[in-house]
């Protein structure tokens, strides 16, 4: 699955909360809240879950980009570092993105486009670096993530389906 195919599929399962402010807050918070789940998966050496959490962050990132009508240039830059440092950098960049969105939502400030682009690009590079670190194929994890979401949301996002998931089936899909 290509990144553009993934991006189109992400949109199908993304709820529209009714305003750009709420949608961006959802996506920025979503990236951030996946990081502890990734840490837990790394800690217990669950590579399937590591891939899922990275793919989930790509889902939030790509939906953020769609809401903002932004594109990131393809990057081959890999940040070579240990897991702990990569996670710390991911927390930092996610936190900076959340701060930009918070100021937009709560204070009515326009988002600094240059800073936003830097944060989004860095998050993307860090996710790509984690894929390399764990020897995960981006196309494969994105495809599995979409297959999982097709089971969870056969038509489109619904709160009912979000709150009543078949975790056993989803895990089988993620395991390939």
Backbone as CSV, one residue per row, in Angstrom:
resi,resn,N_x,N_y,N_z,CA_x,CA_y,CA_z,C_x,C_y,C_z
1,UNK,0.849,-1.181,0.000,0.000,0.000,0.000,0.891,1.240,0.000
2,UNK,0.588,2.154,-0.881,1.348,3.399,-0.937,0.829,4.357,0.134
3,UNK,1.619,5.377,0.417,1.212,6.375,1.399,-0.041,7.104,0.915
4,UNK,-0.138,7.400,-0.387,-1.326,8.081,-0.912,-2.571,7.208,-0.804
5,UNK,-2.437,5.906,-1.055,-3.570,4.989,-0.878,-3.985,4.952,0.592
6,UNK,-2.988,4.884,1.468,-3.255,4.873,2.910,-3.994,6.145,3.316
7,UNK,-3.538,7.270,2.819,-4.150,8.553,3.167,-5.625,8.586,2.764
8,UNK,-5.941,8.086,1.565,-7.338,8.034,1.114,-8.162,7.116,2.009
9,UNK,-7.602,5.974,2.360,-8.310,5.016,3.219,-8.497,5.563,4.634
10,UNK,-7.535,6.323,5.120,-7.643,6.925,6.459,-8.856,7.828,6.543
11,UNK,-9.054,8.612,5.521,-10.155,9.580,5.512,-11.502,8.879,5.690
12,UNK,-11.645,7.684,5.132,-12.909,6.944,5.208,-13.298,6.632,6.650
13,UNK,-12.326,6.392,7.498,-12.613,5.989,8.884,-12.384,7.114,9.890
14,UNK,-12.230,8.316,9.388,-11.970,9.452,10.276,-13.269,10.220,10.535
15,UNK,-13.643,10.359,11.807,-14.851,11.145,12.085,-14.606,12.631,11.835
16,UNK,-15.609,13.295,11.356,-15.556,14.745,11.234,-16.287,15.302,12.447
17,UNK,-15.569,15.999,13.296,-16.143,16.505,14.545,-16.835,17.853,14.377
18,UNK,-16.919,18.331,13.136,-17.721,19.515,12.870,-16.969,20.820,12.727
19,UNK,-15.707,20.834,13.110,-14.923,22.060,12.926,-13.460,21.679,12.749
20,UNK,-12.741,22.524,12.049,-11.316,22.283,11.847,-10.584,22.238,13.190
21,UNK,-10.974,23.100,14.110,-10.312,23.129,15.415,-10.449,21.793,16.139
22,UNK,-11.658,21.263,16.195,-11.859,19.977,16.870,-11.163,18.838,16.126
23,UNK,-11.212,18.867,14.803,-10.570,17.811,14.031,-9.053,17.808,14.230
24,UNK,-8.444,18.988,14.220,-6.994,19.056,14.430,-6.633,18.653,15.856
25,UNK,-7.442,19.067,16.819,-7.191,18.671,18.207,-7.253,17.147,18.334
26,UNK,-8.245,16.526,17.716,-8.371,15.063,17.746,-7.132,14.396,17.162
27,UNK,-6.658,14.881,16.018,-5.512,14.251,15.360,-4.217,14.475,16.146
28,UNK,-4.008,15.690,16.615,-2.783,15.983,17.372,-2.762,15.201,18.688
29,UNK,-3.886,15.174,19.394,-3.965,14.395,20.630,-3.800,12.906,20.348
30,UNK,-4.363,12.460,19.229,-4.258,11.050,18.864,-2.820,10.603,18.675
31,UNK,-2.033,11.408,17.984,-0.608,11.072,17.816,0.023,10.907,19.188
32,UNK,-0.226,11.887,20.030,0.424,11.902,21.349,0.009,10.709,22.216
33,UNK,-1.270,10.346,22.184,-1.745,9.279,23.075,-1.346,7.885,22.586
34,UNK,-0.884,7.780,21.352,-0.380,6.489,20.869,1.042,6.218,21.364
35,UNK,1.767,7.238,21.747,3.172,7.061,22.140,3.321,6.143,23.357
36,UNK,2.536,6.320,24.442,2.678,5.383,25.568,2.315,3.950,25.183
37,UNK,1.364,3.789,24.265,1.014,2.446,23.806,2.192,1.831,23.044
38,UNK,2.874,2.648,22.258,4.078,2.189,21.559,5.159,1.808,22.564
39,UNK,5.358,2.638,23.570,6.340,2.324,24.614,6.040,0.982,25.269
40,UNK,4.784,0.743,25.597,4.390,-0.521,26.222,4.674,-1.705,25.303
41,UNK,4.360,-1.555,24.018,4.605,-2.639,23.056,6.097,-2.926,22.924
42,UNK,6.905,-1.884,22.942,8.364,-2.057,22.874,8.851,-2.771,24.122
43,UNK,8.340,-2.351,25.269,8.765,-2.920,26.544,8.533,-4.432,26.610
44,UNK,7.394,-4.886,26.092,7.071,-6.319,26.152,7.497,-7.065,24.882
45,UNK,8.182,-6.334,23.996,8.700,-6.914,22.740,7.604,-7.517,21.863
46,UNK,6.488,-6.817,21.763,5.370,-7.237,20.918,5.482,-6.492,19.590
47,UNK,6.219,-7.082,18.642,6.482,-6.415,17.368,5.210,-6.156,16.559
48,UNK,4.218,-7.037,16.686,2.943,-6.820,15.989,2.310,-5.530,16.499
49,UNK,2.295,-5.359,17.808,1.706,-4.167,18.398,2.568,-2.936,18.135
50,UNK,3.885,-3.106,18.092,4.759,-1.984,17.738,4.348,-1.453,16.368
51,UNK,4.183,-2.357,15.405,3.764,-1.951,14.067,2.401,-1.293,14.068
52,UNK,1.480,-1.846,14.858,0.135,-1.264,14.924,0.176,0.158,15.470
53,UNK,0.918,0.373,16.543,0.952,1.716,17.151,1.603,2.721,16.216
54,UNK,2.638,2.319,15.504,3.261,3.216,14.528,2.257,3.523,13.418
55,UNK,1.558,2.491,12.934,0.555,2.699,11.883,-0.577,3.595,12.382
56,UNK,-0.983,3.429,13.640,-2.016,4.299,14.198,-1.554,5.758,14.188
57,UNK,-0.284,5.985,14.526,0.235,7.356,14.490,0.275,7.891,13.061
58,UNK,0.625,7.023,12.099,0.555,7.436,10.697,-0.881,7.782,10.318
59,UNK,-1.874,7.047,10.855,-3.284,7.339,10.579,-3.623,8.750,11.052
60,UNK,-3.273,9.070,12.288,-3.549,10.407,12.819,-2.791,11.476,12.032
61,UNK,-1.534,11.222,11.733,-0.713,12.174,10.983,-1.322,12.446,9.606
62,UNK,-1.690,11.388,8.907,-2.238,11.566,7.563,-3.599,12.243,7.572
63,UNK,-4.417,11.969,8.568,-5.687,12.683,8.660,-5.458,14.151,9.010
64,UNK,-4.480,14.433,9.854,-4.131,15.830,10.151,-3.764,16.534,8.843
65,UNK,-2.889,15.896,8.071,-2.457,16.477,6.802,-3.650,16.703,5.866
66,UNK,-4.591,15.766,5.843,-5.776,15.905,4.995,-6.629,17.090,5.445
67,UNK,-6.873,17.202,6.748,-7.665,18.322,7.251,-7.010,19.662,6.924
68,UNK,-5.685,19.703,6.955,-4.952,20.946,6.694,-4.616,21.127,5.220
69,UNK,-4.953,20.115,4.403,-4.631,20.136,2.976,-3.142,20.364,2.760
70,UNK,-2.348,19.574,3.509,-0.889,19.661,3.442,-0.311,18.378,2.884
71,UNK,0.869,18.491,2.345,1.646,17.342,1.887,3.020,17.441,2.526
72,UNK,3.592,16.291,2.840,4.974,16.245,3.303,5.820,15.692,2.172
73,UNK,7.006,16.260,2.001,7.899,15.707,1.004,8.396,14.357,1.496
74,UNK,8.640,13.471,0.559,9.144,12.149,0.905,10.532,12.304,1.501
75,UNK,10.749,11.629,2.598,12.032,11.749,3.286,12.713,10.395,3.385
76,UNK,13.980,10.388,3.039,14.801,9.198,3.231,15.707,9.365,4.440
77,UNK,15.545,10.483,5.136,16.370,10.758,6.304,15.881,9.903,7.459
78,UNK,16.751,9.082,7.964,16.430,8.232,9.104,17.246,8.727,10.290
79,UNK,16.577,8.881,11.398,17.243,9.324,12.622,17.755,8.072,13.322
80,UNK,19.045,7.934,13.333,19.659,6.740,13.915,19.919,6.992,15.393
81,UNK,19.152,6.307,16.211,19.288,6.494,17.646,18.662,5.303,18.354
82,UNK,18.810,5.264,19.669,18.207,4.179,20.442,16.707,4.437,20.615
83,UNK,15.983,3.385,20.984,14.524,3.468,21.133,14.099,4.600,22.055
84,UNK,14.753,4.688,23.206,14.381,5.684,24.214,14.475,7.101,23.652
85,UNK,15.557,7.383,22.945,15.733,8.719,22.369,14.691,8.998,21.294
86,UNK,14.408,8.012,20.448,13.390,8.195,19.416,12.028,8.490,20.045
87,UNK,11.701,7.767,21.111,10.424,7.994,21.806,10.405,9.391,22.435
88,UNK,11.505,9.784,23.069,11.567,11.121,23.673,11.385,12.207,22.612
89,UNK,12.022,12.032,21.460,11.870,12.999,20.378,10.436,13.021,19.851
90,UNK,9.807,11.858,19.799,8.409,11.776,19.360,7.496,12.511,20.344
91,UNK,7.729,12.316,21.646,6.964,13.071,22.653,7.164,14.577,22.463
92,UNK,8.409,14.977,22.236,8.721,16.395,22.098,7.992,17.000,20.901
93,UNK,8.133,16.377,19.733,7.509,16.928,18.523,5.992,16.891,18.619
94,UNK,5.450,15.832,19.183,4.009,15.735,19.374,3.531,16.817,20.339
95,UNK,4.285,17.042,21.378,3.945,18.097,22.328,3.972,19.481,21.695
96,UNK,4.966,19.721,20.845,5.039,21.002,20.145,3.846,21.187,19.202
97,UNK,3.463,20.110,18.507,2.287,20.172,17.635,1.030,20.441,18.462
98,UNK,0.903,19.746,19.587,-0.253,19.969,20.459,-0.306,21.413,20.947
99,UNK,0.839,22.008,21.228,0.872,23.391,21.679,0.392,24.339,20.578
100,UNK,0.805,24.089,19.344,0.329,24.912,18.231,-1.191,24.806,18.096
101,UNK,-1.699,23.577,18.180,-3.140,23.355,18.036,-3.895,23.946,19.232
102,UNK,-3.338,23.786,20.432,-3.976,24.363,21.630,-4.144,25.870,21.476
103,UNK,-3.099,26.548,21.020,-3.169,28.003,20.857,-4.174,28.389,19.778
104,UNK,-4.324,27.539,18.770,-5.308,27.765,17.718,-6.728,27.567,18.260
105,UNK,-6.926,26.487,19.006,-8.252,26.157,19.526,-8.654,27.097,20.663
106,UNK,-7.792,27.279,21.635,-8.170,27.987,22.862,-7.927,29.494,22.821
107,UNK,-6.913,29.926,22.048,-6.563,31.346,22.073,-6.871,32.063,20.761
108,UNK,-7.342,31.313,19.771,-7.685,31.934,18.497,-6.492,32.353,17.659
109,UNK,-5.309,31.868,17.991,-4.117,32.200,17.195,-4.075,31.353,15.931
110,UNK,-3.550,31.936,14.887,-3.310,31.153,13.679,-2.125,30.223,13.938
111,UNK,-2.148,29.080,13.310,-1.050,28.125,13.455,0.142,28.617,12.653
112,UNK,1.292,28.647,13.292,2.543,29.000,12.622,2.848,27.898,11.608
113,UNK,2.683,28.210,10.324,2.800,27.204,9.269,4.194,26.578,9.200
114,UNK,5.215,27.382,9.408,6.581,26.846,9.361,6.818,25.878,10.522
115,UNK,6.416,26.270,11.713,6.590,25.404,12.879,5.745,24.137,12.749
116,UNK,4.526,24.276,12.245,3.654,23.121,12.028,4.314,22.136,11.065
117,UNK,4.844,22.654,9.967,5.490,21.800,8.965,6.696,21.085,9.557
118,UNK,7.484,21.792,10.363,8.651,21.177,11.007,8.203,20.041,11.922
119,UNK,7.197,20.286,12.757,6.698,19.251,13.675,6.192,18.030,12.916
120,UNK,5.364,18.264,11.899,4.791,17.152,11.138,5.879,16.365,10.411
121,UNK,6.838,17.074,9.840,7.944,16.401,9.147,8.789,15.585,10.120
122,UNK,9.044,16.144,11.286,9.845,15.430,12.289,9.105,14.190,12.798
123,UNK,7.815,14.316,13.034,7.028,13.156,13.472,7.100,12.070,12.405
124,UNK,6.948,12.462,11.158,7.029,11.504,10.061,8.397,10.816,10.029
125,UNK,9.464,11.596,10.146,10.823,11.030,10.138,11.038,10.085,11.314
126,UNK,10.514,10.455,12.473,10.670,9.597,13.654,9.910,8.287,13.480
127,UNK,8.716,8.348,12.906,7.958,7.113,12.663,8.681,6.232,11.651
128,UNK,9.226,6.834,10.605,9.997,6.068,9.621,11.242,5.458,10.264
129,UNK,11.858,6.211,11.156,13.045,5.712,11.859,12.699,4.519,12.744
130,UNK,11.548,4.587,13.410,11.109,3.472,14.248,10.805,2.239,13.402
131,UNK,10.221,2.445,12.228,9.984,1.312,11.324,11.300,0.621,10.997
132,UNK,12.292,1.421,10.648,13.608,0.856,10.302,14.222,0.154,11.507
133,UNK,14.126,0.788,12.649,14.695,0.229,13.881,14.116,-1.153,14.185
134,UNK,12.823,-1.325,13.922,12.160,-2.597,14.228,12.006,-3.492,12.993
135,UNK,12.687,-3.096,11.922,12.690,-3.885,10.696,11.262,-4.159,10.200
136,UNK,10.432,-3.119,10.219,9.043,-3.222,9.779,8.896,-2.559,8.422
137,UNK,8.103,-3.166,7.574,7.848,-2.647,6.242,6.667,-1.683,6.302
138,UNK,6.887,-0.445,5.884,5.838,0.570,5.972,4.584,0.154,5.212
139,UNK,4.741,-0.311,4.009,3.586,-0.705,3.199,2.775,-1.789,3.901
140,UNK,3.462,-2.766,4.485,2.777,-3.870,5.166,1.992,-3.393,6.387
141,UNK,2.620,-2.562,7.218,1.902,-2.143,8.433,0.747,-1.211,8.105
142,UNK,0.896,-0.403,7.060,-0.206,0.474,6.668,-1.370,-0.351,6.124
143,UNK,-1.060,-1.355,5.313,-2.093,-2.230,4.762,-2.843,-2.959,5.884
144,UNK,-2.105,-3.507,6.836,-2.752,-4.217,7.958,-3.615,-3.277,8.787
145,UNK,-3.132,-2.057,8.966,-3.897,-1.077,9.724,-5.229,-0.794,9.032
146,UNK,-5.197,-0.637,7.728,-6.424,-0.380,6.978,-7.332,-1.607,7.011
147,UNK,-6.760,-2.807,6.893,-7.579,-4.024,6.992,-8.263,-4.104,8.351
148,UNK,-7.532,-3.757,9.415,-8.108,-3.725,10.760,-9.275,-2.739,10.812
149,UNK,-9.085,-1.567,10.214,-10.130,-0.544,10.230,-11.325,-0.932,9.364
150,UNK,-11.095,-1.702,8.314,-12.217,-2.188,7.489,-13.106,-3.134,8.291
151,UNK,-12.493,-3.938,9.158,-13.267,-4.825,10.028,-14.019,-3.996,11.070
152,UNK,-13.338,-3.034,11.650,-13.935,-2.213,12.697,-15.032,-1.296,12.153
153,UNK,-14.773,-0.723,10.989,-15.710,0.234,10.386,-15.992,-0.188,8.942
154,UNK,-16.894,-1.147,8.740,-17.146,-1.653,7.377,-17.581,-0.562,6.384
155,UNK,-18.358,0.390,6.847,-18.835,1.463,5.962,-18.049,2.752,6.184
156,UNK,-18.100,3.211,7.424,-17.429,4.447,7.827,-17.355,4.450,9.345
157,UNK,-16.722,5.460,9.910,-16.608,5.571,11.362,-17.983,5.695,11.996
158,UNK,-18.190,4.933,13.063,-19.345,5.149,13.938,-18.867,5.009,15.378
159,UNK,-19.488,5.749,16.269,-19.137,5.637,17.686,-19.425,4.240,18.201
160,UNK,-20.523,3.664,17.753,-20.896,2.306,18.167,-19.774,1.320,17.845
161,UNK,-19.281,1.358,16.612,-18.208,0.440,16.218,-16.886,0.765,16.914
162,UNK,-16.647,2.028,17.174,-15.409,2.417,17.866,-15.385,1.872,19.292
163,UNK,-16.550,1.801,19.911,-16.634,1.361,21.300,-16.886,-0.131,21.471
164,UNK,-17.139,-0.832,20.380,-17.425,-2.274,20.445,-16.584,-2.997,19.392
165,UNK,-15.319,-3.133,19.670,-14.380,-3.707,18.704,-14.200,-5.195,18.943
166,UNK,-13.902,-5.913,17.872,-13.563,-7.330,17.944,-12.041,-7.440,17.963
167,UNK,-11.469,-7.327,19.153,-10.022,-7.268,19.297,-9.323,-8.544,18.836
168,UNK,-9.963,-9.682,19.006,-9.354,-10.947,18.574,-9.199,-10.980,17.052
169,UNK,-10.223,-10.586,16.346,-10.159,-10.550,14.886,-9.150,-9.515,14.428
170,UNK,-9.157,-8.351,15.074,-8.201,-7.301,14.713,-6.765,-7.782,14.914
171,UNK,-6.506,-8.499,15.990,-5.154,-9.001,16.251,-4.733,-9.987,15.168
172,UNK,-5.648,-10.864,14.751,-5.329,-11.834,13.679,-4.942,-11.104,12.397
173,UNK,-5.662,-10.062,12.085,-5.355,-9.268,10.887,-3.970,-8.640,11.024
174,UNK,-3.675,-8.074,12.174,-2.391,-7.428,12.390,-1.231,-8.407,12.335
175,UNK,-1.496,-9.637,12.743,-0.444,-10.678,12.696,-0.192,-11.156,11.276
176,UNK,-1.105,-10.811,10.350,-0.915,-11.187,8.953,-1.287,-12.600,8.715
